[in-house]
Structures are given as C-alpha cells and as structure tokens.
C-alpha cells in the first residue's frame, strides 16, 4: 500500500488585490511517496497557486497542509524556510542559475545554505547529482555557456542536492524544445522509478501530463478529476 507523503484538507485561498477573489476552493488531495504527479488546467485555474502553497512559500490560506506526517500550518517563516531548503526541491520554467557560477557551484548552493555537510562533502554530492543527470562533464563550465537543456538539467541536479522529499516543478519543460523536453521528462521518470523520488509538476504540456503516474485537473479553483 502506498504511503501518503503530502496531504491537504480544505485548502481555500483568496486574493485581495485589486478586489477579493477566491482562487482555491476546498482543495483536498493526497500525494503518494514515489509518485510522479502532474497538475493541469487552463490559465487561471489555480494550479500554480496551489503548487506555491504546497511548497510552503505562501502559507496565507485556510485549511491544513501536512508533509511527511508533519502539520505545517502555523509554523514560523524561519522554520518553513529551513523545511523548504531541506525537504523540497524546485525546478521552474526558467532555470534561475547564477550565470557567472559554474554548473557545479550552482548545484552546491542549496546544500551550502543548509549547512549540514562540509564543503568538500557537498562538492562530492553535487558531482554525483550532475553525473546522475548525465552532465558531469559540464561541471566546470559557467552556466551561461550551457545549452538550455543542459541548464535545466543543472537546475534539476540543484533541486536534488539536499535529497528532498519532494521535487516541485512549475512548467519545467515550458521553455524547452521538444528534444530537451523529452530529456527532462525522461529524467523525472527515471528519478521516480529508480530513486523513489516524489515529483509534483504543473504543466500545460498535454503529452507530458499524459505520461505521468497520475494527473489532477483543476478548473475555477477546484479539483475536477
């Protein structure tokens, strides 16, 4: 039986500028350990807002969020910041690498910030992640000199550096051509299959979504399927 890694109960969310608008309506969902889940829906459906809340970057909502059997609602901003860095990896549409840093240095940043290991240990771990993504040979190259696909794989390696419980992707293939989109998808699929990595990805790409383990569709702030 699959174990539940993330669970929400009755999540509601309002925006108040320029007027009060309910963007999420009573969201109940469960995400299982080792699952590759996609969140889909038209623009304005609430999927990116939901991902933002699941990642604990916005805790201004009604309802409950539980990750790894820990209730996170009501925790302090400092606690949540450390929780995110230790347990959640992020992959965005744009890679947000530091252009003047090497691939290796970019991957090391979250682990250096967390401070659990020595710099030498972090460097070794970062090289292992780059090797896992098939780009160890690019480790010493500054990220601005990498191709778009290589940059996104460096971003995935960076997301993996602290061995997170969950990787959250916001349109992770949205800025890539079809070849590199397939590489990124296949990488995610391999991470769930071989490492038991849990991944939640917001996507507009119907082909991407159709090949994930499960798809949650949203419309007008509600889960419809």
N, C-alpha and C positions, 0 to 999 in steps of 0.2 A: 504494500500500500504506500502510495506517495505521501511524503511529509510536506505539510504546508510551511512555506518559508515566509510568505508575506500575506497578510490578511487585512482587509479594510471592512469597517462596519459603518454604514450610514453616512458616508462622507458627503458633505454638502459644501459648496464654495460659492461665495458671492464676490463680484467685482463692484466697486462703488464709484468708479470714475469713468466716464462723465456722469453716469447715473447708476443706480443699484440694479444689478443684473445677476441672476443665478446661473452660474456656468456649470456646476456639477450638482446632480440631484440624487441623493441617497445611493451612493456607489457602494455596493457590497461585492467584493471579489476576493479570490484566493489565487495565489501563485505557488506552484509546487517546486520543491528543490530539484534542480537539474532540468527545468523546463525552459524551452525557447518559446516565448510568448510574444505575439505582436498585437499592438493596439492600432486599430484602423478607424477611419471615419472621415467625413468631409471636413474641410477647414471650418473651424468654429464649433466642432462637435464636442470639444472639451478634452480630447485625448492628450494633447501636450500639457495642458494644465494639470491633468491627472498625474502624468508622469512626474511633473515638477513636485507635486505633493508627495507622491510615493517615494521620491528621492530625499524627502525631508528638507528641501530647500525652501519650501513655503509651508509653514505649519498653521497658517491663519485659516482654519476650516473647522466645520462641525463634524463630529463623528470620531472614529478611532482608527489608528494605524498601528499595526503590530508587525514587526520584522524579527524573525528568528526567536519567536516567543517573548519578545520584549515590547511592551507598550511604550510607544514613543511620544504619544500625545502629552503635552505638558512639560516635556523636557526642556532644559535651558538651551539657548542658542549655542553656547560653548560646547555643551555635551553633544548636541546634534552635529556640530561641525566636526568633532572628532569621530563620531559614529560614521558620518559620511565618508570621511577620509579612510577609515579603517575597513568599512564593510561595503561601500558602494563605489563601483567604477563607472565612469561616464564616457560615452562616445557620442559626439554631436555630429551634425551635418557638416560643420566646418571644424577642422581638427584642433584649432586653438593651440598649436605648438608654438614655442618660442623660436622665432626664425633664426636667431643668431646662436642658438644652442644646438649641439649635435643630437642625433636621434637618441643616443644613449643617455645624454644629460636630460632630455625631455622625459624619458621613461622614468628616470630616477626621482624626479621632483616630488611626487606624492609620498614616496617612501621616506625621503629626507625630511619632509614636513611632519610625517607621523613620528619619526624618531625612535622606532623600535629596534633598529639594527644599525650596525656600524656602516660607514660609507662604503667600505670595501665589500661588505656583505650585500649591500644594496646594489652595488655595481655588478656583482656576480648575478644577483637575481634579475637585474634589468637585462643583462646579456642573455640569460635563459629565456626571458619573455620574448626578446627580439628573435632569438633562434626559433622559438615556438611559432612565431609568425612568419618565419622564412626570410627575415631581413637582417640577420646578424651581420651580414657583410656590409650593411649600410650604417653600422653603429657610430662610426667616427665622422660621418658626413653631416654637415649642418642641415637642419630640417628644410630650410628654404631651397636647398638644392635637390630635394627629393621629389619624385613624381607625386601626383595627387593620391594615387593608390597606395604608394609607399608611406606617405604622410598619414593616411588613415590607419594603416596597419601599425605605425608607431603609436598613434593615439590609442589603439586597442591594447597594445603592449603596456602603455602607461596606465590604462584602466585596470589591467591585471596585476600590476606590480605589488599591491598590498593584499593579493589573494582575496578579493572581495566576495561577499556572499552573493551579490547581485551586480550584473552589469546592466546599466540603463542606457539605451540608445535613442536619441532623438533624431529621426531621419538619418541614420548612419550611412546610408548609400545615396542620399539626396543630392550630393554634389559630385557624384562619380559617374563615369560612363558605364556601359553595360558590362564590359570585361572586368573592371575593378569592382563593380557592384557584386558580381558573382564571386570574386575572390573574398570580399568582406563577408558575404552571406555564408560561403563555404567555411570560412574561418569560425564564424559564430556557431555554425552547426557542429563543427569538429570540437569546439570548446565544450558544448553541452554533451556531446556523445562521449568524448574521451576523458574529460575532466569533471563532468557533472556540474558544469557552470550554469547558473541560472541567468537568463537574459530576458529583459523586457524591452521591446523596441517599438517605438512609434514610427509608422511608415505610411506613405501614400502609394508605395510600390505594391501593386496587387500580386505580382509574381513573387516578390519577397515574402509577403504575408502568407500566401497560399502554401508555402513550403516550410513554415514554422510549425512547431508542435501543436499550437493552438492559437486561434485568433479571437480577440474580443473586439466587437464592433460597437462604436459609440455614435449616438445621434442626439443632438439637442441636450447634451449634458447627462445623458443616461446610457447605460449599457443595454443594447438591444439584442445582442446574441453573443 
